[in-house]
């Protein structure tokens, strides 16, 4: 049994179904892109906040950081800076591992759908209906 012969009268339904799949993938790509922008924005805000409260080099404020509570605060700022780096890595990985690959896959699907729709046998069968 061949799917082509069994579904000879279902070309319109198959076309709608495959287009729906492509549309969902494109929607997901858009979602991932927006999320990567949010991750980058959040990372930037965390870095700016950390930088804002870092003691200035060679200042009286830096001398105050010899106390334990001040060193704990400085440690928190450094951790926050590292946390921002993790969000940048998440964004970068989502872009390279999800967005790029899915965009390529969607293009392949669109090309395949286009070539299938232009197949001579399909046109002949559709004209007979």
C-alpha positions in Angstrom: 0.0 0.0 0.0 1.3 3.4 -0.9 0.2 6.7 0.8 0.1 8.4 -2.5 -2.5 6.1 -3.9 -4.5 5.9 -0.7 -4.7 9.7 -0.3 -5.3 10.6 -3.9 -8.4 12.6 -3.1 -7.0 14.2 0.1 -4.4 16.6 -1.4 -6.2 19.7 -0.1 -6.4 18.3 3.4 -2.7 17.2 3.3 -1.8 20.7 2.0 -3.7 22.4 4.9 -2.2 20.0 7.4 1.4 20.5 6.3 0.9 24.3 6.1 -0.4 24.2 9.7 2.8 22.4 10.7 5.0 25.0 9.0 3.0 27.9 10.6 3.4 26.4 14.1 7.2 26.1 13.6 7.4 29.7 12.4 5.4 30.8 15.5 7.8 28.8 17.7 10.8 30.4 16.0 9.3 33.9 16.7 8.7 32.9 20.3 12.3 31.8 20.8 13.6 35.0 19.2 11.6 37.1 21.5 12.8 35.0 24.5 16.4 35.4 23.5 15.9 39.2 23.4 14.4 39.1 26.9 17.3 37.0 28.1 19.9 39.5 26.6 18.0 42.5 28.0 17.9 40.9 31.5 21.6 40.0 31.3 22.4 43.6 30.4 20.3 45.0 33.2 22.0 42.7 35.7 25.5 43.7 34.5 24.6 47.3 34.7 23.3 46.9 38.2 26.4 45.0 39.3 28.7 47.6 37.7 26.8 50.5 39.4 27.4 49.2 42.9 31.0 48.0 42.4 33.5 50.0 44.5 35.6 52.4 42.5 39.3 51.5 42.2 41.7 53.3 44.5 38.9 55.1 46.4 38.0 55.3 50.1 35.0 53.1 49.3 37.3 50.3 48.2 39.1 50.5 51.6 35.7 49.9 53.3 35.4 46.6 51.6 37.9 45.0 53.9 35.1 44.3 56.3 33.2 41.0 56.1 29.8 42.4 55.4 31.2 44.6 52.6 33.0 41.6 51.1 29.8 39.6 51.2 28.1 42.4 49.3 30.9 42.5 46.8 30.6 38.7 46.5 26.9 39.1 45.7 27.7 41.6 43.0 30.2 39.3 41.4 27.7 36.4 41.5 25.1 38.6 39.9 27.6 39.4 37.1 28.2 35.7 36.6 24.4 35.1 36.6 24.1 37.7 33.8 26.8 35.7 31.8 24.7 32.6 32.2 21.7 34.4 30.7 23.8 35.5 27.8 24.9 31.9 27.2 21.3 30.8 27.3 20.3 33.4 24.7 23.2 32.5 22.5 22.5 28.8 22.7 18.9 29.3 21.9 19.7 31.3 18.9 22.3 28.9 17.5 20.7 25.6 18.5 17.0 26.3 18.0 16.3 29.4 15.9 18.9 28.8 13.2 18.2 25.0 12.9 14.5 25.4 12.8 14.6 28.3 10.3 16.7 26.0 8.0 14.2 23.2 8.6 11.2 25.4 7.8 12.8 26.5 4.5 13.4 22.8 3.6 9.7 22.0 4.4 8.5 24.9 2.3 10.7 23.9 -0.6 9.5 20.3 -0.3 5.9 21.4 -0.2 6.4 23.6 -3.2 8.0 20.8 -5.3 5.4 18.3 -4.2 2.6 20.7 -5.2 4.1 21.1 -8.7 4.5 17.3 -9.3 2.9 16.5 -12.7 1.0 13.5 -11.4 -0.7 15.6 -8.7 -1.8 18.1 -11.2 -3.3 15.4 -13.5 -5.2 13.9 -10.6 -6.5 17.3 -9.3 -7.7 18.2 -12.8 -9.6 14.9 -13.0 -11.4 15.7 -9.7 
